[in-house]
Structures are given as structure tokens and as C-alpha cells.
Amino acid sequence: MAQLLGWSRTGDAYHPCQPSPDGRGLATAIRSALAKAGVPPDAITYLNANATGSPLADAAEAAAITHVFDPASTRNHQPPSGGSANEVVGLPTGIPLANPPSNGSAHQTGKDGRGGPAVSSTKGLHGHALEASGLVEFVVTVQALREGKLPVNAGFLDVDPACAVDLILDAPRPATSAYGITVNSAFGGANTALVVRAG
């Protein structure tokens, strides 16, 4: 059994091909999907990331994830300077471009000390399915939660300091709750977040 509890779609309209560096559009989508689902951020223990391997897009996605799920790590940082990224829409000021490790949050921290949900992207396994990516990754997220086994980041080579999230690396992790979220971003600043419960 699985339920789609909440969803949201936003557009940050920052650039034709690049997301807003501070991740504001995706962060707004995640927050809105959680609100529609009536699920607090701490209930989400797995996030299936868009993570196409593009440095700009991955860093923006990591910023959004950290801002929503580990806000303590963003509290004492200055907002990004220059360009329209300073014009943070719908979010508090002070969102960093890069996300340092957490100093603690309400969320359980991962093995590397970072807060927030365990994160992996399944594109390394099935490839980029373009418009079908959201559906494929939704099904994978549901199945991972149902089986209680969260997938690793296939093809992972090295840590990007601009993407300081709790990555699932060496082996699948056990799912610690029935709640997960899958996110996707596309050209033009389009962002989608789906909150699921499976069991």
C-alpha cells in the first residue's frame, strides 16, 4: 500500500537553464508539499533527489534540502551576493549557496553528522528518463519504503562540499519510517515535490 499525501510545483524563473543558486524554488515546493500532506519535516527520513550530477543544479538542490530539513545549519550564514539570487522569494533571508555540516537539528543526524533525511538519487541506476523521471523516481521511492531498504547513490565518486547532505553511500540503509519525498527540477526553474507514505 502507498499514498501520495502531498505535492507541490513551483517555478523560480531564475535562468532558462540554471536553478536559483540558493534553492529557493525547490525549498518552497518541498515546504508546500509537506504542508499539504500535514507531515512535519522530521517525519521524512528518505529523500529521492533529482541530482543529475550538474554542479550548479546539485548545489542548489542541496541548499534547498538543507534549508528545509536542517535549518540550524543555515542560521548564521550571510545570504548569497549578486544577481537575482539575493531576491529570496517566500523564504527567510540568509540562505547559503553551500551547506556546511549541521550543528544539530531536530532531525536525526546521519553518520557524517549531517541532519535531515537520508538522500540518494536513483538516476545513477536507471538513467535520466526526462519527462518520465518524476514517475520513475516516485515508484522507486514507494518501493524502497515498502521494502524498508533505501538505495545507494550509484556511481558516487567524491564529496562535493557544496552538497553537504546525508548521502547513502556504501550500502543500502534500512528505512526508519514510512514517509519519504521525491523531488525533481527542470529547465526554467520548474520544481516538483511529492510526499509519500508507504508500508
C-alpha positions in Angstrom: 0.0 0.0 0.0 1.2 3.5 -0.7 -0.3 7.0 -0.6 0.6 10.3 -2.3 0.0 12.6 0.7 1.0 15.9 -0.7 2.5 17.5 -3.8 3.7 20.9 -5.0 5.1 22.5 -8.1 6.9 25.8 -8.2 8.9 27.9 -10.6 11.8 30.1 -9.6 12.3 31.6 -13.1 15.9 32.4 -12.2 17.5 31.4 -15.6 16.5 29.4 -18.7 18.8 26.5 -17.8 20.0 27.0 -14.2 18.1 26.9 -10.9 18.4 29.7 -8.4 21.7 29.0 -6.6 20.0 29.3 -3.2 17.5 26.6 -4.0 14.5 28.8 -3.1 12.1 27.4 -5.7 12.7 23.8 -4.7 12.6 24.6 -1.0 9.2 26.3 -1.5 7.9 23.2 -3.3 9.1 20.9 -0.5 7.6 23.0 2.2 4.3 23.3 0.4 4.1 19.6 -0.3 4.8 18.9 3.4 2.1 21.4 4.4 -0.5 19.8 2.1 0.4 16.4 3.4 0.2 17.5 7.0 3.6 15.9 7.6 6.4 17.7 9.6 9.9 17.7 8.1 11.2 15.5 10.9 8.9 12.7 9.7 10.7 12.4 6.4 13.7 10.1 6.7 14.3 9.5 2.9 14.6 11.9 0.0 15.0 10.7 -3.6 16.9 13.6 -5.1 16.8 15.0 -8.6 20.7 15.0 -8.6 21.6 15.0 -12.3 25.3 15.4 -11.5 25.4 19.1 -12.7 27.4 21.1 -10.1 25.1 24.1 -10.2 21.9 22.1 -10.0 23.1 19.7 -7.4 24.4 22.6 -5.1 21.1 24.4 -5.5 19.2 21.2 -4.6 21.4 20.6 -1.6 20.8 24.2 -0.4 17.0 23.6 -0.6 17.2 20.3 1.2 19.4 21.8 4.0 17.2 24.8 4.3 14.0 22.8 4.8 15.3 19.8 6.8 18.3 21.2 8.7 17.6 24.9 9.2 20.0 25.2 12.1 22.9 24.9 9.7 21.8 27.9 7.7 21.0 30.3 10.6 24.4 32.1 10.9 25.3 32.4 7.2 25.1 35.5 5.0 22.8 35.5 2.0 24.4 35.0 -1.4 25.6 38.2 -3.0 25.0 39.4 -6.5 22.3 38.8 -9.1 18.7 38.0 -8.5 19.6 35.1 -6.1 19.5 37.8 -3.4 15.8 38.3 -4.0 14.7 35.4 -1.9 11.1 34.7 -2.6 8.9 33.1 0.1 11.9 32.2 2.3 13.7 33.9 5.2 16.9 35.7 4.2 20.3 34.1 4.9 20.0 31.0 2.8 23.6 30.0 1.9 24.8 28.8 -1.5 26.7 26.0 0.0 25.5 23.9 3.0 28.0 23.2 5.8 27.5 20.2 8.0 24.8 20.6 10.6 25.4 21.8 14.2 22.4 19.8 15.1 18.7 19.8 14.4 15.5 18.2 15.4 16.2 15.6 12.7 18.3 12.6 13.4 21.8 13.2 12.1 23.4 10.9 9.6 26.6 9.0 10.1 28.6 12.0 8.9 26.9 14.4 11.4 24.6 16.0 8.9 20.9 16.5 9.7 17.9 15.9 7.5 16.7 12.8 5.6 19.0 10.2 4.1 19.5 11.2 0.4 20.1 9.3 -2.7 19.4 9.7 -6.4 18.4 6.7 -8.4 19.3 8.3 -11.8 22.6 6.6 -11.5 20.8 3.2 -11.7 18.1 3.9 -14.3 19.4 6.9 -16.1 17.6 10.2 -16.8 14.1 9.5 -18.1 13.5 13.1 -19.0 9.7 13.9 -18.5 9.2 10.4 -17.1 11.8 10.9 -14.3 9.3 12.1 -11.7 7.1 9.0 -12.2 10.0 6.5 -12.3 11.5 8.0 -9.1 8.1 8.1 -7.4 7.7 4.4 -8.0 11.3 3.7 -6.8 10.7 5.7 -3.6 7.5 3.9 -2.8 9.1 0.5 -3.4 12.2 1.4 -1.3 10.0 2.5 1.6 7.8 -0.7 1.2 10.8 -2.9 1.3 12.5 -1.0 4.1 15.7 -0.6 2.1 16.9 2.8 0.9 19.1 2.7 -2.3 22.6 4.0 -2.5 24.0 6.7 -4.8 25.3 4.5 -7.7 28.4 5.8 -9.4 29.4 8.1 -6.5 33.0 9.3 -6.8 33.7 12.1 -4.4 32.1 14.5 -1.9 31.2 17.9 -3.2 31.5 20.5 -0.3 28.6 22.5 -1.8 26.3 19.4 -1.4 26.5 18.7 2.3 23.6 16.4 2.8 23.4 12.9 4.3 24.2 10.7 1.3 23.5 7.0 1.3 26.8 5.6 0.0 28.4 2.2 0.7 25.3 0.0 1.2 21.5 0.4 1.3 20.2 1.8 4.6 17.2 0.5 6.5 14.1 2.8 6.2 13.3 4.2 9.6 9.8 5.5 8.8 7.1 5.0 6.2 7.4 8.6 4.9 9.6 9.8 2.0 9.8 12.6 -0.5 10.9 12.6 -4.1 11.9 15.9 -5.8 12.6 16.9 -9.4 13.8 20.1 -11.1 13.8 21.0 -14.7 14.8 23.8 -17.1 13.3 27.2 -16.5 13.3 26.7 -12.7 10.4 24.2 -12.6 10.4 22.2 -9.3 8.2 19.4 -8.1 8.0 17.7 -4.7 5.9 14.6 -3.8 5.4 13.4 -0.3 4.6 9.7 0.0 3.7 7.2 2.7 4.3 3.5 2.0 4.0 0.4 4.1 
